[in-house]
Structure formats: C-alpha cells, structure tokens
Amino acid sequence: MTYFFDTYAIIELMFDNPSYEKYRNFPVKLSILNIGEAYAVILRDKNKDEADKWLSDYNFELLEISPRIMARAVHFRFMRKNNISLTDAVGYVLSLEDNLKFLTGDKEFKDMENVEFVK
C-alpha cells in the first residue's frame, strides 16, 4: 500500500504518535500545500530553526497540482459542504488521481472511501 500523507499524518509522525509508527518508513507523498501547512505548525509550536531543519531533513515526493486537480478539489470541497480545507481537498483528489490511500486523522474524512483514518 502507498499513501498520500495529509498534513495531519505528517504532524503525528513528527511528534511520534505511536499510532503512526507503522507509516514511518513509507515514502512521504504530498503536495506543496501540505509542506506549507506542516511548516506553519512547526513554526507555531516550536520555532523557525526547527521548521527549517524539518524542511531540509525530510525526504518528500511532491505531487503536482495541475489546474484540473485544483478544479476537481474545489468541486469536491463545494459538494461536501463541510469543513474540509482546500489543502485537504487537493490532497484527497491527488490521492484518488495517483491511486494512493489518503492517510489522515482529520474527522471530516472518517469513514470516507479511499481513506486510512488513524487517530
């Protein structure tokens, strides 16, 4: 199984949540939007040096956000009518597009198709 790592999953791995330990050695596939969100969380919860270190040390596989992906994500978000962020919508659509399981603990995705929900 290969996964798209939602920002939630990235943060849980960084903070050593034991529930996410089994995902530690998987390739981290995500979008540039997730990197921005994760960097912001580290900056807020720790400091700029830690955020910069995380950015330089982590090995990511970035998936491209094409105009078609963005349009699908906006439509998905519009149709769901709940609190899914644009970053999460883009990630979910990218996971579908690239045949990846969407790894997250965000409650908005619980029980959704193609989601591995881990709290």
Secondary structure per residue as TSV (DSSP state, phi and psi in degrees):
chain	resnum	aa	ss	phi	psi
A	1	M	-	360.0	139.1
A	2	T	-	-120.4	146.8
A	3	Y	E	-124.3	151.7
A	4	F	E	-96.9	122.9
A	5	F	E	-89.3	107.7
A	6	D	-	-66.3	158.6
A	7	T	H	-55.3	-37.6
A	8	Y	H	-54.4	-47.8
A	9	A	H	-65.3	-40.5
A	10	I	H	-60.7	-46.7
A	11	I	H	-64.4	-42.6
A	12	E	H	-62.9	-37.5
A	13	L	H	-65.3	-43.6
A	14	M	H	-61.5	-37.5
A	15	F	T	-94.5	16.5
A	16	D	T	58.1	40.7
A	17	N	-	-64.7	119.8
A	18	P	G	-58.5	-26.6
A	19	S	G	-65.8	-20.9
A	20	Y	G	-103.1	1.2
A	21	E	G	-57.7	-38.0
A	22	K	G	-67.1	-12.8
A	23	Y	G	-97.1	-3.5
A	24	R	T	-57.3	-35.2
A	25	N	T	-98.4	8.2
A	26	F	S	-79.9	150.3
A	27	P	-	-63.9	135.0
A	28	V	E	-90.1	100.8
A	29	K	E	-101.4	128.5
A	30	L	E	-160.9	-177.5
A	31	S	-	-109.1	165.6
A	32	I	H	-60.8	-27.6
A	33	L	H	-64.7	-38.6
A	34	N	H	-66.8	-35.9
A	35	I	H	-62.8	-43.5
A	36	G	H	-60.5	-44.2
A	37	E	H	-64.0	-46.2
A	38	A	H	-64.2	-42.3
A	39	Y	H	-59.1	-42.8
A	40	A	H	-62.5	-40.4
A	41	V	H	-64.6	-44.7
A	42	I	H	-64.9	-41.6
A	43	L	H	-59.6	-44.3
A	44	R	H	-68.6	-45.3
A	45	D	H	-87.7	-20.9
A	46	K	S	-125.8	-98.4
A	47	N	-	-168.8	175.3
A	48	K	H	-64.9	-39.3
A	49	D	H	-60.0	-43.7
A	50	E	H	-65.0	-40.9
A	51	A	H	-64.2	-43.9
A	52	D	H	-65.2	-39.3
A	53	K	H	-63.5	-45.5
A	54	W	H	-57.8	-45.5
A	55	L	H	-62.5	-40.2
A	56	S	H	-80.3	-27.8
A	57	D	H	-87.5	-27.3
A	58	Y	-	-79.7	143.3
A	59	N	-	-105.1	106.1
A	60	F	E	-105.3	155.3
A	61	E	E	-118.2	104.8
A	62	L	E	-80.4	132.8
A	63	L	-	-100.2	139.0
A	64	E	-	-75.7	138.9
A	65	I	-	-102.3	99.7
A	66	S	-	-84.2	165.8
A	67	P	H	-57.1	-36.5
A	68	R	H	-65.0	-42.4
A	69	I	H	-62.4	-45.1
A	70	M	H	-61.0	-43.7
A	71	A	H	-62.6	-43.1
A	72	R	H	-62.5	-40.4
A	73	A	H	-65.8	-42.2
A	74	V	H	-64.0	-41.5
A	75	H	H	-64.3	-45.7
A	76	F	H	-56.3	-47.0
A	77	R	H	-63.2	-43.1
A	78	F	H	-62.5	-42.6
A	79	M	H	-72.2	-29.6
A	80	R	H	-73.8	-32.3
A	81	K	-	51.4	40.3
A	82	N	S	-132.9	-162.1
A	83	N	S	-88.4	28.9
A	84	I	-	-73.2	125.5
A	85	S	-	-73.8	163.1
A	86	L	H	-62.4	-40.0
A	87	T	H	-59.3	-44.7
A	88	D	H	-66.2	-39.7
A	89	A	H	-63.9	-42.7
A	90	V	H	-61.5	-46.0
A	91	G	H	-60.3	-43.2
A	92	Y	H	-63.8	-44.5
A	93	V	H	-65.1	-41.0
A	94	L	H	-60.5	-40.1
A	95	S	H	-62.7	-41.6
A	96	L	H	-65.1	-44.6
A	97	E	H	-62.9	-36.9
A	98	D	T	-102.5	14.1
A	99	N	T	55.1	46.6
A	100	L	-	-114.7	148.2
A	101	K	E	-79.9	135.0
A	102	F	E	-84.4	110.8
A	103	L	E	-95.1	118.6
A	104	T	E	-160.3	166.8
A	105	G	-	-122.8	7.6
A	106	D	-	-66.2	125.4
A	107	K	G	-59.3	-26.6
A	108	E	G	-63.3	-21.0
A	109	F	G	-102.1	-2.3
A	110	K	T	-59.7	133.4
A	111	D	T	69.4	14.2
A	112	M	-	-88.2	153.0
A	113	E	T	-61.4	142.5
A	114	N	T	67.9	24.5
A	115	V	E	-119.1	134.3
A	116	E	E	-104.5	105.2
A	117	F	E	-93.5	119.5
A	118	V	-	-132.2	121.5
A	119	K	-	-87.2	360.0
